Amino acid sequence: MTSPKSLDTTPYLEEDIGSGDITAAIIPETVTAEAEVLTREAMVLCGRAWFDAVFNELDPRVRIDWLLAEGEAVEADATLCRLAGPARALLTGERTALNLLQTLSATATVARRYAEAVAGTGCKVLDTRKTIPGLRQAQKYAVTVGGCHNHRIGLYDGVLIKENHIMAAGSISAAIRIARELTTVPVEVEVETLEQLQEALAARPDRIMLDNFSLDDLRAAVKLTAGRVELEASGNIGLDNIRTIAETGVDFISIGALTKHVKAVDLSMRIKLAHG
């Protein structure tokens, strides 16, 4: 997962600026400006480092004064930060910086809601690989800021055997055996019935995903497993039913909506010229 301390925002800036910001060139180079970023809705602040990196890359003379901490819950109409520096840099970086901040804050905000929904149950909420292309590392960071946890980052750091893998391998047990022979990373297998769960238990994976299990079957799976393997519930889970599912005793619940269905937080940057 990308560390906010080792950010490269060049790809984000390049897709917006291209050969140059023609509109910002209207403003003389000597003109300086001040700005403030406000949120129009309640949110969890996330992405300060990405926001800072955008302006630092454009012009290190831009100063940013954050009024709120990363991960802090913010009420609507709050001022998040104030900026000062060359007007061209502020205008050129505005959209890219806000796009990153509003998307990561939205991800952290959703994650916070899910984390609070299962608080006290002992169950952890996980993200998935259903992320915005090009923003996986950043979104997975935002998930942790919101209080939830990361599943595997990609296809390289964990095995997740699903229906098509099982079909191609011949059986659940065969798929797990082959995976163990290939790698030492954690091995997880998805099952759809209690019968498949029993076969999976015999093959001793590190974790079993219970896909679209009913509440009764989830409870039965927890009882049958008796702590021998970690259990993860998945499928058709939202804020309306996640606590009930967590209370069945599963160890994890994976939620694609943490990163897939996010609606960007409504942010705005107000700029005023200082002098020229």
C-alpha positions in Angstrom: 0.0 0.0 0.0 1.3 3.4 -0.9 2.7 5.5 1.9 1.6 9.1 2.0 5.2 9.9 2.5 6.3 8.5 -0.9 3.8 10.0 -3.2 4.1 10.7 -6.9 1.2 12.8 -8.2 2.8 13.3 -11.6 0.3 11.0 -13.4 -2.7 12.8 -11.9 -1.3 16.2 -13.0 -0.2 15.1 -16.4 -3.7 13.9 -17.4 -5.1 17.3 -16.6 -2.3 19.7 -17.6 -1.0 17.9 -20.7 1.2 20.3 -22.7 0.3 23.1 -20.4 -2.5 25.1 -18.6 -3.4 27.6 -21.2 -6.1 29.3 -19.1 -3.7 29.9 -16.1 -1.3 31.5 -18.5 -3.7 34.4 -18.6 -2.5 35.3 -15.1 0.9 37.1 -14.9 3.6 35.0 -13.3 4.1 37.6 -10.5 0.5 37.5 -9.2 0.0 35.7 -5.9 -3.2 34.5 -4.4 -4.8 33.1 -1.3 -7.4 30.3 -1.1 -9.4 28.1 1.3 -10.9 24.7 0.8 -14.4 24.1 2.3 -16.6 21.1 2.6 -20.3 21.4 1.9 -21.1 18.1 3.7 -20.1 16.1 6.8 -17.1 13.9 6.1 -14.0 12.2 7.4 -10.9 14.1 6.2 -8.5 12.0 4.2 -5.9 12.7 1.5 -4.0 15.7 2.9 -0.7 14.3 1.8 -1.9 13.8 -1.8 -3.4 17.3 -1.8 0.0 18.8 -0.5 2.0 16.8 -3.1 0.1 18.2 -6.0 0.9 21.8 -5.1 4.5 20.9 -4.0 5.1 19.4 -7.4 3.6 22.4 -9.2 5.4 25.1 -7.1 7.1 24.5 -3.8 6.3 28.1 -2.9 2.7 27.3 -2.3 2.0 27.2 1.5 -0.8 25.1 2.9 -2.1 25.4 6.5 -4.4 22.6 7.5 -7.0 23.4 10.1 -8.1 19.8 10.7 -6.2 16.5 11.2 -6.2 13.5 8.8 -9.0 11.1 9.9 -10.9 13.8 11.7 -14.7 13.9 11.4 -15.7 17.2 9.9 -19.1 19.0 9.9 -20.6 20.5 6.8 -19.4 24.1 5.8 -16.1 23.7 7.7 -12.9 25.2 6.3 -10.3 22.4 5.8 -7.2 24.4 4.9 -5.9 27.7 3.7 -3.3 28.2 0.9 -1.1 31.0 -0.3 1.3 31.3 -3.2 1.6 31.9 -6.9 -1.8 32.3 -8.5 -0.9 30.1 -11.5 0.0 27.1 -9.3 -3.2 27.4 -7.2 -5.4 27.6 -10.3 -3.6 24.8 -12.1 -3.6 22.4 -9.2 -7.1 23.1 -7.9 -9.0 20.4 -9.8 -6.4 17.6 -9.4 -5.9 18.3 -5.7 -9.6 18.5 -5.0 -10.3 15.4 -7.0 -7.9 13.4 -4.9 -9.1 14.9 -1.6 -12.8 14.5 -2.3 -12.4 10.9 -3.4 -10.2 9.8 -0.6 -12.3 11.6 2.0 -15.4 9.9 0.6 -13.8 6.5 0.9 -12.7 7.2 4.5 -16.2 8.5 5.3 -17.9 5.4 4.1 -15.3 3.2 5.9 -16.0 5.1 9.1 -19.7 4.3 8.9 -19.0 0.6 8.4 -16.4 0.5 11.2 -18.9 2.1 13.6 -21.6 -0.3 12.6 -19.7 -3.3 13.8 -18.0 -1.7 16.8 -17.8 -4.0 19.8 -18.5 -7.2 17.8 -14.9 -8.2 17.3 -15.5 -8.5 13.6 -13.3 -6.6 11.2 -14.6 -5.0 8.0 -12.3 -5.5 4.9 -12.1 -3.8 1.6 -11.8 -5.5 -1.8 -10.1 -5.1 -5.1 -13.1 -3.2 -6.5 -11.3 0.1 -6.5 -11.1 3.1 -8.9 -8.4 2.3 -11.5 -5.2 4.1 -10.6 -6.3 4.8 -7.1 -6.2 1.4 -5.4 -3.3 2.1 -3.1 -4.7 5.5 -2.2 -8.2 4.2 -1.6 -6.9 1.3 0.5 -5.0 3.8 2.6 -8.3 5.8 3.0 -10.1 2.6 4.1 -7.7 2.3 7.1 -8.1 6.0 7.9 -11.8 5.4 8.2 -11.2 2.5 10.6 -11.7 -0.5 8.4 -9.0 -2.9 7.1 -7.3 -4.0 3.9 -7.9 -7.4 2.2 -5.1 -8.4 -0.2 -3.7 -5.5 -2.2 -3.7 -7.3 -5.5 -3.3 -10.7 -7.1 0.2 -11.1 -5.9 0.0 -10.9 -2.1 -2.7 -13.5 -1.3 -4.5 -16.4 -2.9 -8.3 -16.2 -3.2 -9.8 -19.3 -4.7 -13.2 -18.7 -6.2 -15.8 -20.7 -8.1 -14.0 -20.6 -11.5 -10.7 -21.5 -9.9 -12.3 -24.5 -8.2 -13.9 -25.6 -11.5 -10.6 -25.4 -13.3 -8.6 -27.2 -10.6 -11.2 -30.0 -10.2 -12.2 -29.5 -6.6 -11.8 -27.3 -3.5 -9.2 -29.6 -2.0 -7.2 -29.8 -5.2 -7.2 -26.0 -5.6 -6.0 -25.5 -2.0 -3.3 -28.2 -2.3 -1.9 -26.7 -5.6 -1.9 -23.2 -4.1 0.1 -24.5 -1.1 2.6 -26.0 -3.5 3.0 -22.8 -5.4 3.3 -20.2 -2.7 3.7 -19.3 0.9 1.2 -16.4 0.9 -2.1 -16.8 2.8 -4.6 -19.0 1.0 -8.3 -18.3 1.1 -11.1 -20.2 -0.5 -14.7 -19.1 -1.3 -17.6 -21.5 -0.5 -21.3 -21.3 -1.2 -22.7 -24.1 0.9 -22.1 -25.8 4.2 -21.1 -28.9 2.4 -18.4 -27.0 0.5 -17.3 -25.5 3.9 -16.7 -29.0 5.2 -14.6 -29.9 2.2 -12.6 -26.7 2.6 -12.0 -27.3 6.3 -10.5 -30.6 5.6 -8.0 -29.0 3.2 -6.9 -26.5 5.9 -6.8 -23.0 4.1 -5.9 -19.9 6.1 -9.4 -18.4 5.6 -12.7 -19.3 4.2 -15.1 -16.9 2.5 -18.7 -17.6 3.1 -20.4 -16.2 0.0 -24.1 -15.1 0.3 -24.8 -17.4 3.3 -28.0 -16.9 5.2 -27.8 -15.8 8.8 -28.7 -19.3 10.0 -26.0 -20.8 7.7 -23.4 -18.2 8.9 -24.2 -19.3 12.5 -23.9 -22.9 11.6 -20.6 -22.3 9.8 -19.2 -20.5 12.9 -20.2 -23.5 15.0 -18.9 -26.1 12.6 -15.6 -24.3 12.2 -15.1 -23.8 15.9 -12.2 -21.4 15.5 -10.1 -23.7 13.3 -10.0 -21.3 10.4 -10.8 -17.6 10.0 -14.2 -17.0 8.4 -15.1 -14.1 6.2 -18.7 -13.2 5.2 -19.3 -11.6 1.8 -22.2 -10.8 -0.6 -25.2 -8.6 -0.3 -24.0 -6.9 2.9 -24.7 -3.2 3.6 -25.1 -0.9 6.5 -28.6 -2.1 7.1 -27.6 -5.7 7.9 -23.8 -5.7 8.6 -24.1 -5.6 12.4 -26.4 -8.6 12.5 -24.0 -10.5 10.3 -21.0 -9.5 12.4 -22.9 -10.8 15.5 -23.0 -14.3 14.0 -19.4 -14.7 15.0 -17.6 -14.4 11.7 -14.1 -12.9 11.9 -14.3 -10.6 8.8 -16.8 -9.1 6.5 -15.7 -7.9 3.1 -17.5 -4.9 1.5 -16.9 -3.8 -2.1 -18.9 -0.7 -1.5 -16.1 0.8 0.6 -14.2 1.7 -2.5 -16.6 0.9 -5.4 -19.7 3.0 -4.7 -18.2 6.1 -3.2 -19.7 9.4 -4.0 -17.1 12.2 -3.9 -17.5 14.6 -1.1 -18.6 18.1 -2.2 -15.6 20.3 -1.8 -14.8 23.8 -3.1 -11.7 26.0 -3.3 -12.3 29.7 -3.1 -9.4 31.8 -4.5 -8.8 35.5 -4.1 -5.9 37.5 -5.6 -3.3 38.9 -3.2 -1.2 41.2 -5.3 0.7 41.3 -8.6 
